[in-house]
């Protein structure tokens, strides 16, 4: 089975964890050491609203290849109906799509594209 054919929620599941590690590592490297401050800063990146915004910005500049867009659209269009109470379903689906493409790059051992995405996001703030 090719990585792009994995269940998109599985890709998002691992992508969420990888995304969190990148964000947390970056914040620590910035010199933020108090857990309360780390958590406050992390929310600026890891909320569904922030993730959806980052994905939209990348889509707007044609950041992704056609194959990558297939993964993103499959994740965004997934039939799941559950979402956190603090965000709407569309925002949640876009956040899930970002996590899925990160999971896709990670499981495909495509470190270059993974770093491209994460550097884009980290440079936005």
GIRADA-V502986 format. One record per helix or strand of 3 or more residues. SS is the DSSP state (a for helix, b for strand). FROM is the first residue (numbers start at 1). LEN is the number of residues. If there is no record, write none. Layout:
# GIRADA-V502986
((SS | FROM | LEN) (SS | FROM | LEN))
This chain:
# GIRADA-V502986
((a | 3 | 3) (a | 8 | 22) (a | 35 | 12) (a | 48 | 13) (a | 66 | 11) (a | 89 | 19) (a | 111 | 13))
